[in-house]
Amino acid sequence: MKRSDKALNITSDNCKPRDRAYLLQYEEALKGEALRDPILVHIKSRDGLVLKGRLYKKQKNKPRAVVIAVHGFHSGGLRDMGRFADMYSRNGFDYLIISQRSHFDSEGEYLTFGAKESFDILDWADIVRKIYAPDIPIILHGVSMGAATVLIAAGIHDNLVDNSKPNIICCIADSPYDDIIGQIEYLLGEKSNITKKIAIGLFKANMRLRAKANASDASPITSMSHIKLPIMFVHGKDDRYVLPDNSLRLYEVCKSEIKELLIVEEAGHVCSYVVQPDEYEKTFSSFVDSIIE
């Protein structure tokens, strides 16, 4: 899929009514102390792209952990993840809000729905280790495509045998799809099987020829059978863009010994923190507290 930054021009004044509360929460977060004075950081991806992020060092002493916050499809780091800044800070964390490849100020013309982005996340984790310490605890927190990306990254991380791998301690996956092909089939709706077959064939070909990635690698559910990291899944019960069944399936097959599932009533896509911020933070804090010594 080719990059598009059109969504970043949508505000609470010109959005669809269903998105207004989400954007108001983001716009309010921008005014707060938690998103002031970022340290601009960057990495070079394994295929040569310059990717950018904003690090917020808000703890006076060493943070309990550093959160790598990962936004969704055709969105942006601050737009999707800035709303969580106060929550991170209150819980004793510094946080790195990144721009994924092919989004906002990061380079790249084609995104890959987690196939390449998952390796970018591991490279971001290495930068965090260099800034802080090799053993700094790292939390991955993503929404939508970002949630799928951190789950794939967690699966790759768990298969690493190098003793120098990042100290990723857990993942928070908010509104993930379980497989990109299944998600596309769902979004195609009532179209004929022939139309779906052609559309998916074109999508796979574009991924392979233009983005230089395989669609089969954008499948979080394939990571679940061997994943060891603690995982917290979050999904809005009224999500009609990525159905909550995706998180249910991921939770059921996840082999981690520590996992949690939060389904938020009356919440649409990536709107659980909008509808129930207190419940979200309470569950997040309890989950993370059970992992960090």
Phi, psi and chi 1 to 4 in degrees:
 res  aa     phi    psi   chi1   chi2   chi3   chi4
   1 MET       -  132.7  178.6   69.8   70.4      -
   2 LYS   -76.8  151.3 -160.4  167.2 -174.9  178.4
   3 ARG   -65.1  151.1   78.8  179.0  -68.1  152.2
   4 SER  -153.5  127.5  172.4      -      -      -
   5 ASP  -107.4   15.0  -64.3  -38.9      -      -
   6 LYS   -59.6  -38.2  -69.1  179.9 -179.3  178.9
   7 ALA   -62.2  -25.2      -      -      -      -
   8 LEU   -71.7  -13.1  -60.8 -178.9      -      -
   9 ASN   -89.9   -4.4  -64.2  -38.6      -      -
  10 ILE   -84.0  131.2  -61.1  173.4      -      -
  11 THR  -121.6  177.8   70.0      -      -      -
  12 SER   -66.4  -15.0   59.4      -      -      -
  13 ASP   -86.1  -25.0  -67.5  -34.0      -      -
  14 ASN  -123.7   15.5   61.2   14.7      -      -
  15 CYS   -90.6  171.5   68.2      -      -      -
  16 LYS   -69.9  148.0  -64.5  177.7 -179.7  179.1
  17 PRO   -52.6  -35.0  -28.4   35.8      -      -
  18 ARG   -66.2  -22.6   69.0 -174.5 -176.9 -165.3
  19 ASP   -97.6   -2.6  -63.4  -34.0      -      -
  20 ARG   -65.7  -46.4 -169.1  162.0 -172.5  -90.0
  21 ALA   -62.2  -37.7      -      -      -      -
  22 TYR   -62.2  -47.6 -178.1   83.3      -      -
  23 LEU   -72.7  -33.1  -71.5  168.6      -      -
  24 LEU   -63.3  -39.5  -78.6  171.5      -      -
  25 GLN   -64.1  -40.8 -171.2 -177.0   49.7      -
  26 TYR   -64.1  -46.5  151.7   62.8      -      -
  27 GLU   -65.6  -34.3  -69.7  162.6    5.1      -
  28 GLU   -69.0  -39.8 -172.7   63.2   26.8      -
  29 ALA   -62.1  -33.6      -      -      -      -
  30 LEU   -62.3  -23.6  -74.2  177.2      -      -
  31 LYS   -83.3  -13.0  -57.4  173.4 -174.4  176.1
  32 GLY   -85.7  164.8      -      -      -      -
  33 GLU   -62.4  -32.5  171.5   61.0   32.8      -
  34 ALA   -63.7  -20.6      -      -      -      -
  35 LEU  -110.6   17.5  -71.4  176.4      -      -
  36 ARG   -92.5  152.5  -70.5 -179.8 -172.6  159.3
  37 ASP    56.6   54.4  -56.1  -40.5      -      -
  38 PRO   -72.4  154.1   29.7  -36.3      -      -
  39 ILE   -97.7  120.3  -60.3  169.2      -      -
  40 LEU   -77.8  128.2  -59.3 -178.6      -      -
  41 VAL  -131.1  161.4  -67.1      -      -      -
  42 HIS  -151.8  159.7   71.2  -85.7      -      -
  43 ILE  -134.0  166.0   61.4  170.2      -      -
  44 LYS  -110.0  125.0 -178.3  167.5  -79.4 -169.4
  45 SER   -68.4  169.4   71.1      -      -      -
  46 ARG   -68.3  -16.9  -58.7 -179.9 -170.4 -163.4
  47 ASP  -109.1   21.1   52.5   -7.9      -      -
  48 GLY    91.9   10.6      -      -      -      -
  49 LEU   -90.2  142.3  -58.2  176.4      -      -
  50 VAL   -87.8  118.9  175.6      -      -      -
  51 LEU  -113.0  139.3  -50.8  179.3      -      -
  52 LYS  -119.5  153.2  -62.2 -174.5  178.0 -178.7
  53 GLY  -151.7  171.1      -      -      -      -
  54 ARG  -126.6  118.1  -71.7  158.8  177.1   77.4
  55 LEU   -98.8  130.0  175.4   63.3      -      -
  56 TYR  -112.7  106.3  -62.7   86.2      -      -
  57 LYS   -93.6   95.3  -74.8 -170.3  166.8 -174.1
  58 LYS  -109.3   -4.8  -65.5  -61.9  178.8  177.8
  59 GLN   -95.4  134.2  -55.1  -54.0  -47.1      -
  60 LYS   -65.9  -36.3  -67.6 -178.4  179.4  179.6
  61 ASN  -109.3 -167.0  -60.3  -48.7      -      -
  62 LYS   -61.1  129.9 -179.1 -179.0  176.4 -178.4
  63 PRO   -68.3  153.3   27.5  -35.2      -      -
  64 ARG   -62.0  -33.8  -61.9  172.9   66.5 -150.7
  65 ALA  -165.7  169.5      -      -      -      -
  66 VAL  -116.6  129.1  176.9      -      -      -
  67 VAL   -92.8  130.3  179.4      -      -      -
  68 ILE   -98.9  113.4  -61.1  178.1      -      -
  69 ALA  -101.0  125.7      -      -      -      -
  70 VAL  -123.5  117.5 -170.2      -      -      -
  71 HIS   -79.4  177.7   65.3   80.2      -      -
  72 GLY  -100.1 -169.3      -      -      -      -
  73 PHE   -62.4  127.9  172.5   71.9      -      -
  74 HIS    51.3   36.5  -77.9  174.3      -      -
  75 SER  -124.3 -151.6 -170.0      -      -      -
  76 GLY  -150.7  162.1      -      -      -      -
  77 GLY   -60.3  -51.4      -      -      -      -
  78 LEU   -66.9  -39.9  -71.4  176.5      -      -
  79 ARG   -61.0  -43.3 -171.6  173.6 -173.9  -94.5
  80 ASP   -90.6  -37.5  -81.3   -5.9      -      -
  81 MET  -110.6  -13.7  -52.3  -52.0  -66.5      -
  82 GLY   -61.3  -28.8      -      -      -      -
  83 ARG   -61.5  -22.8   72.8 -165.9   63.6 -114.8
  84 PHE   -90.4   -1.6  -61.7  105.8      -      -
  85 ALA   -58.4  -46.4      -      -      -      -
  86 ASP   -60.5  -40.9  -82.5  -30.0      -      -
  87 MET   -61.6  -45.4 -178.4 -177.6   78.9      -
  88 TYR   -59.7  -48.4  -61.8  148.0      -      -
  89 SER   -63.5  -43.9 -175.4      -      -      -
  90 ARG   -60.7  -30.6  -82.9 -167.2  -62.5  -91.0
  91 ASN   -92.2    7.6  -77.4  -86.1      -      -
  92 GLY    89.4   21.8      -      -      -      -
  93 PHE  -111.8  143.5  -53.4  132.3      -      -
  94 ASP   -83.9  164.4  -74.6  -10.7      -      -
  95 TYR  -150.3  142.1   38.6  101.1      -      -
  96 LEU  -114.7  111.9  171.3   62.4      -      -
  97 ILE   -98.5  114.6  -61.5  178.6      -      -
  98 ILE  -100.8  159.9   68.6  167.2      -      -
  99 SER  -103.6  116.1  -65.4      -      -      -
 100 GLN   -65.7  159.6  -66.1 -142.2   65.2      -
 101 ARG   -51.4  143.0   60.4  171.6   57.5 -140.4
 102 SER    66.2   24.4  -54.1      -      -      -
 103 HIS  -137.1  139.5  -70.9   82.3      -      -
 104 PHE    46.9 -116.6 -170.8   46.2      -      -
 105 ASP   -94.6    6.5   53.4   -6.6      -      -
 106 SER   -90.9  150.0  -74.8      -      -      -
 107 GLU   -76.4  166.5  -68.5 -178.1  -12.8      -
 108 GLY   121.2  137.0      -      -      -      -
 109 GLU   -97.1  -23.3  -76.6  -58.4  -52.7      -
 110 TYR  -129.6  132.0  -64.6   96.6      -      -
 111 LEU   -97.0  161.4   55.3  101.0      -      -
 112 THR  -129.5   17.9   66.9      -      -      -
 113 PHE    58.7   27.1  -60.7   92.7      -      -
 114 GLY   112.8  -17.0      -      -      -      -
 115 ALA   -63.3  -50.1      -      -      -      -
 116 LYS   -94.9  -32.0  -72.3 -173.1  174.2 -179.5
 117 GLU   -60.3  -30.0  -68.6   84.7   -9.5      -
 118 SER   -63.6  -36.9   51.9      -      -      -
 119 PHE   -71.2  -34.0  -69.6   96.5      -      -
 120 ASP   -58.9  -40.0  -62.6  -21.8      -      -
 121 ILE   -62.0  -41.8  -62.0  -58.0      -      -
 122 LEU   -65.2  -33.9  -64.3  177.7      -      -
 123 ASP   -71.7  -35.4  -67.0  -21.6      -      -
 124 TRP   -62.2  -39.5  -82.1  117.1      -      -
 125 ALA   -62.2  -36.6      -      -      -      -
 126 ASP   -65.5  -37.4  -80.0  -25.2      -      -
 127 ILE   -64.7  -41.1  -72.5  -63.7      -      -
 128 VAL   -58.6  -42.3  169.1      -      -      -
 129 ARG   -62.3  -38.3  -63.6  173.9   72.3 -130.6
 130 LYS   -70.1  -35.8  -69.2  176.6 -178.3  177.0
 131 ILE   -73.2  -38.8  -66.7  171.8      -      -
 132 TYR  -101.8  -85.1  -71.5   87.1      -      -
 133 ALA  -160.2  153.7      -      -      -      -
 134 PRO   -57.0  -28.7  -26.6   36.2      -      -
 135 ASP  -103.2   15.2   61.2  -13.1      -      -
 136 ILE   -60.5  128.8 -173.9   74.2      -      -
 137 PRO   -65.5  137.7  -19.9   32.6      -      -
 138 ILE  -125.9  132.8  -63.9  170.5      -      -
 139 ILE  -110.9  133.2  -63.1  168.5      -      -
 140 LEU  -100.5  127.5  -55.0 -177.8      -      -
 141 HIS  -133.7  116.6 -176.7 -170.3      -      -
 142 GLY  -133.1  156.1      -      -      -      -
 143 VAL  -121.5  140.7  -60.7      -      -      -
 144 SER    56.4 -120.6 -166.1      -      -      -
 145 MET   -59.4  -33.8 -173.8 -174.4   80.3      -
 146 GLY   -64.5  -34.7      -      -      -      -
 147 ALA   -67.6  -43.6      -      -      -      -
 148 ALA   -60.6  -40.1      -      -      -      -
 149 THR   -63.1  -45.0  -62.8      -      -      -
 150 VAL   -69.1  -29.7  -59.0      -      -      -
 151 LEU   -67.9  -42.2  -70.0  174.6      -      -
 152 ILE   -64.4  -42.1  -62.0  168.4      -      -
 153 ALA   -61.1  -39.2      -      -      -      -
 154 ALA   -62.8  -39.2      -      -      -      -
 155 GLY   -65.2  -40.7      -      -      -      -
 156 ILE   -64.9  -44.1  -62.7  169.7      -      -
 157 HIS   -57.7  -43.6  174.5  -90.7      -      -
 158 ASP   -68.4  -19.7  -83.2  -11.0      -      -
 159 ASN   -90.4   -7.0  -81.0  -28.5      -      -
 160 LEU   -73.2  140.5  -64.8  175.4      -      -
 161 VAL  -110.9   -9.2  -64.7      -      -      -
 162 ASP   -65.1  129.8 -172.9  -12.2      -      -
 163 ASN   -65.8  -14.4  -69.4  -28.7      -      -
 164 SER   -92.9   10.2   65.6      -      -      -
 165 LYS   -66.0  154.2   69.5 -179.0 -177.8  180.0
 166 PRO   -60.0  150.4  -20.0   30.7      -      -
 167 ASN   -87.3   63.7 -176.4   25.5      -      -
 168 ILE   -75.1  123.1  -62.0  172.6      -      -
 169 ILE  -102.1  -22.3   60.0  169.8      -      -
 170 CYS  -171.1  168.3   67.4      -      -      -
 171 CYS  -128.9  142.0  -66.8      -      -      -
 172 ILE  -113.6  116.1  -45.4  -62.4      -      -
 173 ALA  -113.9  106.0      -      -      -      -
 174 ASP  -104.1  110.8 -175.2  -26.4      -      -
 175 SER    66.2   45.7  -48.3      -      -      -
 176 PRO   -80.1  152.4   33.4  -36.9      -      -
 177 TYR   -87.1  152.9   46.7   79.5      -      -
 178 ASP   -88.8  -19.4   62.0    1.8      -      -
 179 ASP  -162.8  131.6  178.5   83.1      -      -
 180 ILE   -66.3  -35.8 -170.1   57.5      -      -
 181 ILE   -66.5  -43.2  -62.3  -58.5      -      -
 182 GLY   -61.4  -37.2      -      -      -      -
 183 GLN   -65.6  -41.4  177.2   64.0   14.6      -
 184 ILE   -65.5  -42.3  -68.6  171.7      -      -
 185 GLU   -57.7  -41.5  -72.0  178.2  -17.8      -
 186 TYR   -64.9  -44.1  165.2   70.9      -      -
 187 LEU   -68.5  -23.9  -67.5  175.4      -      -
 188 LEU   -72.9  -14.8  -71.9  171.1      -      -
 189 GLY    62.2 -126.5      -      -      -      -
 190 GLU   -88.3   11.5  -60.3  -59.9  -39.2      -
 191 LYS   -62.7  156.1  -64.0 -174.8 -176.2  -61.3
 192 SER   -65.1  159.1   68.9      -      -      -
 193 ASN   -61.2  -35.4  -72.7  -25.1      -      -
 194 ILE   -65.8  -44.3  -67.3  176.3      -      -
 195 THR   -61.5  -43.6  -59.9      -      -      -
 196 LYS   -62.9  -42.0  -72.9 -176.1  177.4 -178.5
 197 LYS   -62.8  -41.8 -173.2  173.7 -178.5  179.6
 198 ILE   -66.2  -46.1  -67.7  171.3      -      -
 199 ALA   -61.0  -42.9      -      -      -      -
 200 ILE   -70.1  -36.6  -70.3  169.4      -      -
 201 GLY   -62.0  -41.4      -      -      -      -
 202 LEU   -66.4  -39.8  -71.6  171.8      -      -
 203 PHE   -62.3  -47.1  173.1   79.5      -      -
 204 LYS   -61.6  -40.6  -71.5  179.9  177.1  178.8
 205 ALA   -66.0  -41.2      -      -      -      -
 206 ASN   -63.2  -42.5  -87.0  -37.5      -      -
 207 MET   -59.1  -44.4  -80.7  -87.4  -76.7      -
 208 ARG   -73.7  -44.8 -175.4  173.9   63.1 -104.1
 209 LEU   -85.3  -38.4  -62.7  174.1      -      -
 210 ARG   -95.1  -47.5  -65.0  176.8 -176.3  -90.6
 211 ALA   -89.9   -8.8      -      -      -      -
 212 LYS    58.2   44.5  -49.3  -61.0 -178.1 -173.4
 213 ALA  -144.2  160.5      -      -      -      -
 214 ASN  -102.2  131.5  -67.1  -42.2      -      -
 215 ALA   -60.4  -29.1      -      -      -      -
 216 SER   -64.9  -19.1   59.3      -      -      -
 217 ASP   -85.0   -4.5  -67.9  -28.2      -      -
 218 ALA  -101.0   54.7      -      -      -      -
 219 SER  -135.6   89.8  179.6      -      -      -
 220 PRO   -56.3  -31.2  -25.3   34.3      -      -
 221 ILE   -66.2  -24.3 -157.7  161.2      -      -
 222 THR   -72.2  -18.3   61.8      -      -      -
 223 SER   -82.9  -19.0  -61.8      -      -      -
 224 MET   -70.0  -26.2  -65.8  -62.4  102.0      -
 225 SER   -71.5  -19.4   61.9      -      -      -
 226 HIS  -127.1    6.3   59.4  -96.9      -      -
 227 ILE   -73.3  140.8 -154.9  162.2      -      -
 228 LYS  -113.9  -23.9  -60.3 -177.8 -175.9   69.9
 229 LEU   -62.8  143.7  -75.9  173.8      -      -
 230 PRO   -61.9  137.1  -23.3   34.2      -      -
 231 ILE  -129.4  132.0  -51.9  -70.4      -      -
 232 MET  -112.0  119.9  173.2  179.1  155.7      -
 233 PHE   -99.5  138.0  -60.8   93.9      -      -
 234 VAL  -130.8  138.8 -175.5      -      -      -
 235 HIS  -154.6  142.0 -137.1  110.6      -      -
 236 GLY   -78.3  133.4      -      -      -      -
 237 LYS   -65.5  -27.6 -169.3  171.2 -176.4  179.5
 238 ASP   -98.8   18.7  -69.5  -12.0      -      -
 239 ASP   -68.7  118.9 -168.9  -19.6      -      -
 240 ARG  -109.2   -1.8  -65.8  -65.1  172.6  -96.7
 241 TYR   -91.1  -50.6 -176.2   67.3      -      -
 242 VAL  -120.7  107.0  179.2      -      -      -
 243 LEU   -61.0  144.9  -66.7  177.9      -      -
 244 PRO   -60.9  -18.7   16.8  -28.9      -      -
 245 ASP   -57.4  -27.0  -73.0   -7.5      -      -
 246 ASN   -60.6  -48.0  -76.0  -91.2      -      -
 247 SER   -68.3  -35.0  -78.1      -      -      -
 248 LEU   -61.6  -44.7  -68.9  170.8      -      -
 249 ARG   -65.3  -43.9  -73.6 -168.9  -67.5  -91.3
 250 LEU   -61.6  -44.0  -72.8  164.5      -      -
 251 TYR   -62.1  -43.1  176.5   81.3      -      -
 252 GLU   -63.9  -38.6  -73.0  173.2   -1.7      -
 253 VAL   -94.1   -8.7  -58.9      -      -      -
 254 CYS   -63.9  127.8  179.3      -      -      -
 255 LYS   -93.6    2.4  -64.0  -59.2 -177.1 -177.3
 256 SER   -61.9  142.2  172.4      -      -      -
 257 GLU   -74.8  -17.3  -65.7 -178.4   -0.2      -
 258 ILE  -122.7  110.2  -56.6  173.7      -      -
 259 LYS  -149.1  153.3   58.9 -177.9  179.5  178.1
 260 GLU  -144.5  149.8 -176.5  141.9   -1.4      -
 261 LEU  -131.7  122.6  173.9   64.1      -      -
 262 LEU  -116.8  115.6  173.0   64.0      -      -
 263 ILE  -106.6  121.9  -58.9  -66.3      -      -
 264 VAL  -102.9  120.8  177.9      -      -      -
 265 GLU   -62.0  141.2  -60.5  -76.0  -19.5      -
 266 GLU    64.2   17.8  -60.2 -179.5   -1.3      -
 267 ALA  -103.4  132.5      -      -      -      -
 268 GLY   -86.5 -159.6      -      -      -      -
 269 HIS   -63.9  126.0 -172.4   55.4      -      -
 270 VAL    47.8   32.7  -62.6      -      -      -
 271 CYS  -112.9   13.4  -78.5      -      -      -
 272 SER   -61.4  -39.3  -65.7      -      -      -
 273 TYR   -74.8  -20.4 -167.3   63.8      -      -
 274 VAL   -74.8  -44.3  178.6      -      -      -
 275 VAL   -79.7  -41.9  174.3      -      -      -
 276 GLN  -134.4   67.9  -72.3  -71.5   -9.6      -
 277 PRO   -62.5  -37.0   22.6  -33.5      -      -
 278 ASP   -68.1  -43.2  -67.8  -20.3      -      -
 279 GLU   -66.1  -39.8 -177.6 -179.2   10.2      -
 280 TYR   -60.1  -51.2 -163.3  116.1      -      -
 281 GLU   -66.8  -38.6 -179.1  167.1   -5.8      -
 282 LYS   -61.0  -44.8  180.0 -179.1  177.8 -179.0
 283 THR   -68.1  -43.4  -53.1      -      -      -
 284 PHE   -58.8  -49.3  169.6   85.7      -      -
 285 SER   -63.4  -44.9  -60.4      -      -      -
 286 SER   -62.6  -42.3  175.6      -      -      -
 287 PHE   -63.2  -48.7  179.5   76.4      -      -
 288 VAL   -69.3  -38.4  175.0      -      -      -
 289 ASP   -61.2  -30.3  -73.4  -10.8      -      -
 290 SER   -73.8  -12.8   69.6      -      -      -
 291 ILE  -105.5  -42.0  -62.5  161.6      -      -
 292 ILE   -78.7  127.5  -63.2  179.8      -      -
 293 GLU   -74.5      -  -64.3 -179.5   -2.5      -
